[in-house]
Amino acid sequence: MNVAKLIKSQSLELVRFAWCDTHGMLRGKTLTSSAAIKALDQGVGMVSTLMLKDTSDRTAFKVFEPSIAQDLPGFEFANNLLLKPIPNSFKVLPWADKTGWVQCQPVFLNEESVLYDTRFQLQAALEKLANMGLQMVCGLEVEFHIYRLHDVNHGIDLDPNIAAWPGVCPEVSLIHPGYNLLSENCFDMAEEPLRIVQHTAQALGLPLLSLEIELGPSQVEAVFDATDALAAADNMVLFRSAVRQALRRAGYYATFMCRPPFESIMSSGWHLHQSLVEIKSGRNAFMREMPQANTQANDARHTLSDVGTHYLAGLLENAQGMTVMCTPTVNGFGRFRPNALAPQSVLWGRDNRGAMLRVIGQAGDQATRIENRLGEPAANPYLYMASQIHAGLQGIQKEWVPPLATDSPYGDDNVVSNGQAVRIPNNLRDALVALQDNSAMREGFGAEFLRYYARIKNSEQQRFDASEDKLEFQKREYFSRI
């Protein structure tokens, strides 16, 4: 893709150079067209502390102390990193006049990769798969909320006298009343904002398949066709940022916060459909041609290949350790409740939406896949997907076989460890401990990355613990930003 020619031929005036931070949010710089053309080759300088922010935008490391050179080499004294553009990511933004957009990755000034960049982490995980002749394919199923903004300036008429860190969240109202799943009437009520979502996604070339009314008030869902994992992660990052901007300009407010700060809501999940394919043949490596002899449907080997069976077992064995990569906010853990189409225990099921892992397909079905229902829509997609690879690869390498599928995902006698049902961690603090204790995550991401990530997320947990008003914390920390 000759981006410079596109900038000139479409008479673009500005180009945004965007990078996905640790929390899955886009940041970057906006350059004039002439400066952008130069930056396509030279890159764009970026202050390194952007990689060290918690969810409130506070720097979680003391970069002006001498110890930073040992703690985080290359991040001394808020120095510069370099954003390197990814040319084939270039888009013309449909909601912003004469504005282009290009995704970037940070590197050190000597152009070495940055270990703490989450996209780099997914690339490293995918390389491990490629060395085995495999590629990851992912389909996205994302629930989120759309509200109508109250003020005529679309949420930007902010009183400077009430400025705070983090800032206040906007006042909103519903676009549909909810509790009427897949209602055509609710869709008609919400058609205007959903059309904006549709047109924005399609104008950006995202593989949108459907838009649906979810159960909760103002809750909707977007479903995307399967792509290779890196493209799927890139698409998720762009989709979240794009629809928030396009909807705000039209007087609406989208949030990917799991549990918006209102009394009557339904939690939003991000269900990640995943499979592995053989690079040479394109064949689905999870598909079994015929059920294994002497197995019933509740045996993974009845549906999944040996590779798929071992991968499933790896996801189960490492579920507690990977939870924080799938649900990374204090808010998201409120979703893990019984009988709420959200998981509570470490289980798999045959087309069972109460189980953490849902196996879809049958022998001979090229669409055979595993759906992980552990994630929240605010998750960083690169870390979410990389955690799946690290967990699944350990299962493949050790040739683990999972227990039988559950028919009772909210019972207490399913998967048992030391006499206790294995539960998903129910808060961010416990999930961070499980992450540090997990060998697959430690070997996959590396101990250095886990120390870095835990430092940033612990900053979030500590501020939540210290807050006097927990609801107000979540309004400002999540609803106003995610």
C-alpha positions in Angstrom: 0.0 0.0 0.0 1.5 3.3 -1.0 0.2 5.5 1.8 1.9 8.6 0.7 0.1 8.5 -2.7 -3.3 7.9 -0.9 -2.7 10.9 1.4 -2.1 13.1 -1.6 -4.7 11.6 -4.0 -7.5 12.0 -1.4 -6.4 15.5 -0.3 -6.1 14.5 3.3 -5.2 17.3 5.7 -4.4 15.3 8.8 -3.3 11.7 9.6 -3.6 10.1 13.0 -0.7 7.8 14.1 -2.3 5.5 16.6 -1.0 3.0 19.1 -2.8 0.5 21.3 -1.8 0.9 25.0 -1.6 -1.7 27.8 -5.4 -1.3 28.4 -6.4 -1.7 24.8 -7.1 2.0 24.2 -5.8 4.0 21.2 -3.4 6.8 21.8 -1.1 8.7 19.4 -0.3 11.9 17.5 -2.1 13.7 14.7 0.2 15.1 12.0 -0.4 17.4 9.0 -0.3 15.6 5.7 3.2 16.8 4.8 4.6 15.8 8.1 2.7 12.5 8.0 4.3 11.5 4.7 7.8 12.0 6.2 6.7 10.1 9.4 5.7 7.1 7.3 9.5 6.4 6.9 10.9 8.0 9.9 8.3 7.2 12.6 6.8 9.5 15.3 8.4 10.2 18.7 6.3 9.1 21.7 7.0 9.7 25.4 7.8 6.4 26.9 5.6 7.0 30.0 2.6 6.2 27.8 3.5 2.6 28.2 3.5 2.9 32.0 0.1 4.3 32.7 -2.7 2.7 34.7 -6.3 3.2 33.8 -6.5 6.6 35.4 -3.5 7.8 33.3 -1.2 7.9 36.3 2.3 6.7 35.7 2.8 3.5 37.7 6.6 3.6 37.8 8.9 6.3 39.2 10.8 7.2 36.0 12.8 10.0 37.6 14.6 7.8 40.1 17.9 6.0 39.3 16.4 2.6 39.9 14.3 2.9 36.8 17.4 1.9 34.7 17.3 -1.5 36.4 13.5 -1.9 36.7 12.7 -0.9 33.1 15.8 -0.5 30.9 15.2 1.9 28.1 12.5 3.9 30.0 14.8 6.3 32.0 13.5 9.8 32.7 10.4 9.8 30.5 12.6 9.4 27.4 11.3 8.9 23.8 10.2 5.8 22.0 9.5 5.7 18.3 6.1 4.8 16.8 6.6 2.8 13.6 3.7 2.9 11.2 2.1 -0.3 9.8 1.4 0.7 6.2 -1.3 -1.8 5.4 -3.4 -0.6 8.4 -4.0 2.8 6.7 -7.6 4.0 6.7 -9.5 7.1 5.8 -11.7 7.9 8.8 -15.4 8.1 7.7 -16.5 10.4 10.6 -13.6 12.9 10.5 -13.1 15.4 7.6 -10.1 14.8 5.4 -8.4 12.6 8.0 -6.4 9.5 7.6 -5.4 6.9 10.3 -2.5 4.5 10.5 -1.7 2.0 13.3 1.7 1.9 14.8 4.0 -0.1 17.0 6.5 1.4 19.5 10.2 0.5 19.2 13.2 1.8 21.0 15.2 4.5 19.2 17.6 1.8 17.9 14.4 0.2 16.4 14.5 -2.8 18.7 11.0 -4.2 19.7 9.6 -3.2 23.1 8.8 -6.2 25.2 6.0 -4.4 26.9 4.1 -3.6 23.7 1.0 -5.9 23.8 0.8 -6.3 20.0 4.4 -7.5 20.1 3.4 -10.0 22.7 0.7 -11.5 20.5 3.1 -11.6 17.5 5.6 -13.5 19.7 2.8 -16.0 20.6 1.8 -16.4 17.0 5.4 -17.1 16.0 5.4 -20.0 18.4 2.3 -21.4 16.7 3.9 -20.8 13.3 6.9 -22.8 14.3 4.5 -25.7 14.7 2.9 -25.1 11.3 -0.2 -23.6 12.9 -2.1 -20.3 12.8 -4.8 -19.0 15.1 -8.2 -17.9 13.7 -10.6 -15.8 15.8 -14.1 -14.6 15.5 -15.4 -11.8 17.7 -18.7 -11.6 19.4 -18.8 -8.3 21.4 -21.5 -7.0 23.7 -21.5 -3.3 24.6 -23.9 -0.4 25.5 -25.0 2.6 23.6 -26.7 5.6 25.3 -28.0 8.9 24.2 -26.1 11.9 25.5 -28.1 14.5 27.3 -26.4 17.8 26.5 -26.6 19.4 23.1 -22.9 19.5 22.7 -22.7 15.7 22.7 -20.9 15.4 26.1 -18.2 17.9 25.5 -19.8 20.9 27.4 -17.7 20.3 30.5 -17.6 22.7 33.4 -13.9 23.5 34.2 -14.9 24.0 37.8 -15.7 20.3 38.2 -12.6 19.0 36.4 -10.9 16.1 38.2 -8.5 13.2 37.6 -10.0 11.1 36.1 -12.7 13.3 34.6 -16.4 13.2 35.2 -18.6 10.9 33.0 -21.5 12.3 30.8 -25.2 12.1 31.6 -27.0 9.7 29.4 -30.4 8.1 28.6 -31.3 4.7 27.1 -31.7 4.0 23.4 -33.9 1.0 24.1 -35.6 -0.2 27.4 -34.1 -3.8 27.4 -35.3 -7.1 28.8 -36.6 -8.0 25.4 -33.8 -10.1 23.8 -33.5 -9.7 20.0 -36.6 -7.6 19.9 -37.4 -6.2 16.5 -39.1 -3.2 18.1 -36.1 -2.5 20.3 -33.9 -2.7 17.2 -36.1 -0.2 15.4 -35.8 2.2 18.4 -32.1 1.8 18.3 -31.7 1.8 14.5 -30.1 5.3 14.2 -27.1 4.6 16.4 -26.8 1.0 15.1 -26.7 2.4 11.5 -23.8 4.6 12.6 -22.0 1.5 14.0 -22.7 -0.4 10.8 -21.6 2.3 8.4 -18.5 3.1 10.4 -17.4 -0.5 10.7 -18.0 -1.2 7.0 -16.3 2.0 5.8 -13.2 0.9 7.8 -13.3 -2.5 6.1 -14.1 -4.5 9.3 -15.8 -7.9 8.7 -19.0 -7.1 10.5 -21.7 -9.8 10.2 -24.5 -8.7 12.4 -25.8 -6.2 15.0 -28.2 -7.4 17.6 -30.3 -6.3 20.6 -29.0 -7.8 23.8 -31.0 -8.4 27.0 -30.0 -5.4 29.0 -31.3 -1.8 28.7 -29.3 -0.1 25.9 -27.2 -3.2 25.4 -26.3 -4.4 21.9 -23.9 -6.9 20.3 -21.7 -6.8 17.2 -20.5 -10.1 15.6 -17.5 -10.3 13.2 -16.4 -12.9 10.8 -13.4 -15.0 11.6 -10.0 -13.8 10.6 -6.4 -14.5 11.5 -5.8 -13.6 15.2 -3.6 -10.5 14.6 -6.1 -9.0 12.2 -8.9 -9.8 14.6 -7.1 -8.1 17.5 -6.4 -5.0 15.3 -10.0 -4.9 14.2 -11.2 -5.0 17.8 -9.0 -2.1 18.8 -10.1 0.0 15.9 -13.8 -0.9 16.2 -14.0 0.2 19.9 -12.3 3.5 19.2 -14.1 4.2 16.0 -17.7 3.6 17.1 -17.2 5.7 20.3 -16.0 8.6 18.2 -18.6 8.3 15.4 -21.5 7.9 17.9 -20.4 10.8 20.1 -20.5 13.2 17.1 -24.1 12.1 16.5 -25.1 12.6 20.1 -24.7 9.0 21.4 -22.3 7.4 23.8 -20.9 3.9 23.5 -19.2 2.2 26.3 -17.3 -1.1 26.4 -17.3 -1.1 30.2 -18.5 -4.5 31.4 -21.0 -3.3 33.9 -22.1 0.3 33.4 -22.7 2.2 36.6 -26.5 2.0 36.8 -28.8 -0.1 38.9 -30.6 -2.0 36.2 -28.0 -3.3 33.7 -26.8 -6.5 32.2 -23.1 -7.3 32.1 -21.4 -7.3 28.7 -19.1 -10.1 27.6 -16.6 -10.6 24.8 -16.9 -14.1 23.6 -13.8 -15.2 21.7 -14.2 -17.9 19.1 -10.9 -19.6 18.3 -9.4 -22.4 16.4 -6.1 -23.4 14.9 -5.5 -24.1 11.3 -2.7 -25.8 9.5 -0.7 -23.2 7.6 0.2 -25.4 4.6 -3.2 -27.0 4.0 -5.6 -24.4 5.6 -7.3 -27.3 7.3 -9.0 -26.7 10.7 -6.6 -28.4 13.2 -9.4 -28.7 15.8 -11.7 -30.8 13.5 -11.9 -34.5 14.0 -12.9 -36.5 10.9 -14.8 -39.1 12.9 -15.5 -39.4 16.7 -12.9 -41.4 18.6 -14.1 -44.9 19.2 -16.0 -45.6 22.4 -16.6 -41.9 23.3 -19.8 -40.1 24.0 -20.6 -36.5 23.2 -19.4 -35.3 26.6 -15.9 -36.5 25.8 -13.8 -33.8 24.0 -12.4 -36.5 21.7 -15.8 -37.1 20.3 -15.7 -33.7 18.6 -12.2 -32.3 18.7 -9.0 -33.6 17.2 -6.2 -34.6 19.5 -4.7 -31.1 19.0 -8.0 -29.5 19.8 -8.5 -31.8 22.8 -5.1 -31.0 24.3 -5.6 -27.2 23.6 -9.0 -27.3 25.4 -7.3 -29.0 28.4 -4.6 -26.3 28.4 -7.3 -23.6 28.5 -9.0 -25.3 31.4 -5.8 -26.0 33.4 -4.6 -22.4 33.0 -8.0 -20.6 33.3 -7.3 -19.0 36.6 -3.9 -17.7 35.5 -5.2 -16.2 32.2 -8.3 -14.7 33.7 -6.9 -11.2 34.2 -5.8 -11.1 30.5 -9.5 -11.8 29.6 -11.1 -9.6 32.3 -8.6 -6.9 33.3 -10.8 -4.4 35.2 -12.1 -4.2 38.7 -15.5 -3.7 37.2 -15.4 -6.8 35.0 -15.4 -9.4 37.8 -19.0 -8.5 38.7 -20.0 -10.4 35.6 -19.1 -13.8 37.0 -22.5 -14.7 38.5 -24.6 -17.9 38.3 -27.3 -18.4 35.7 -26.4 -15.2 33.9 -24.9 -16.6 30.7 -21.5 -15.8 32.2 -19.1 -18.4 33.6 -18.5 -19.0 37.3 -16.4 -22.1 37.3 -13.6 -23.6 35.2 -15.7 -25.9 32.9 -16.3 -26.7 29.3 -19.6 -27.7 27.7 -21.0 -28.9 24.4 -22.8 -25.8 23.1 -23.4 -24.8 26.7 -23.5 -21.0 27.2 -23.2 -21.3 31.0 -19.8 -23.0 30.7 -16.5 -21.0 30.5 -15.5 -22.8 27.3 -18.1 -23.8 24.8 -17.2 -26.4 22.1 -19.1 -25.8 18.9 -19.2 -28.1 15.9 -19.0 -31.8 15.3 -16.8 -34.4 13.6 -16.2 -33.4 10.0 -17.3 -29.8 10.6 -14.7 -27.3 9.3 -16.2 -24.6 11.5 -15.4 -26.6 14.7 -14.1 -24.2 17.3 -13.8 -23.3 21.0 -15.6 -20.2 22.4 -14.1 -18.7 25.5 -16.8 -16.8 27.4 -14.4 -15.5 30.1 -13.6 -12.1 28.5 -15.1 -8.7 29.0 -15.3 -6.2 26.1 -12.7 -3.9 27.7 -10.0 -6.5 27.4 -6.8 -5.7 25.5 -7.3 -8.1 22.5 -3.6 -8.8 22.0 -3.2 -10.0 25.6 -6.5 -11.9 25.5 -5.5 -13.9 22.4 -1.9 -14.4 23.5 -3.1 -15.8 26.8 -5.2 -18.4 24.9 -2.2 -19.5 22.8 0.1 -19.8 25.8 -2.5 -21.8 27.8 -3.4 -24.0 24.8 0.1 -24.7 23.8 1.0 -26.0 27.2 -1.9 -28.4 26.9 -0.7 -29.6 23.5 2.9 -30.0 24.6 1.9 -32.0 27.7 -0.9 -33.9 25.8 -3.4 -33.2 28.5 -7.0 -34.5 28.2 -9.8 -32.5 29.7 -12.5 -33.9 32.1 -15.9 -34.6 30.7 -18.2 -31.8 29.6 -20.6 -30.3 32.1 -24.3 -30.3 31.9 -24.6 -28.2 35.1 -22.3 -25.2 34.8 -23.4 -23.6 38.0 -23.2 -26.7 40.2 -20.5 -27.3 42.7 -19.4 -30.8 41.8 -18.0 -30.4 38.3 -14.3 -29.8 38.1 -12.7 -30.7 41.4 -9.3 -29.8 42.7 -8.3 -30.7 46.3 -12.0 -31.4 47.0 -13.1 -27.9 45.8 -14.8 -26.8 42.6 -12.3 -24.7 40.6 -13.7 -21.2 40.5 -12.7 -18.3 38.3 -11.0 -15.6 40.4 -13.7 -13.2 41.6 -11.7 -10.0 41.9 -8.7 -8.3 40.2 -6.4 -8.9 43.1 -6.8 -12.6 43.2 -6.6 -12.8 39.4 -3.2 -11.0 39.5 -1.9 -13.5 42.1 -3.1 -16.4 39.8 -1.3 -14.8 36.9 2.0 -14.6 38.7 1.6 -18.2 39.9 0.8 -19.7 36.5 3.6 -21.4 34.6 2.1 -21.1 31.1 1.6 -17.4 31.5 5.1 -16.9 33.0 6.8 -18.9 30.3 4.7 -17.5 27.5 4.7 -13.8 28.3 8.0 -13.9 30.3 8.5 -13.0 33.9 9.6 -9.4 33.0 6.4 -8.7 31.2 4.3 -10.1 34.0 6.1 -7.9 36.6 5.4 -4.9 34.5 1.8 -5.8 33.9 1.1 -6.6 37.5 2.6 -3.3 38.6 0.2 -1.3 36.4 -2.9 -3.4 37.3 -2.0 -3.3 41.0 -2.0 0.5 40.9 -5.6 0.3 39.7 -6.6 -2.2 42.4 -4.9 -0.1 45.1 -6.7 3.1 44.1 -10.0 1.2 44.0 -9.4 -0.1 47.5 -8.6 3.4 48.7 -11.6 5.1 47.1 -14.4 6.2 49.4 -17.0 6.0 46.7 -16.6 2.7 44.8 -19.4 3.6 42.3 -17.9 7.0 41.5 -14.5 5.4 41.0 -16.0 3.1 38.4 -17.9 5.9 36.7 -14.7 8.0 36.3 -12.2 5.2 35.7 -14.2 3.1 33.3 -17.5 4.7 32.1 -15.9 8.0 31.2 -13.0 6.4 29.3 -13.8 2.8 28.0 
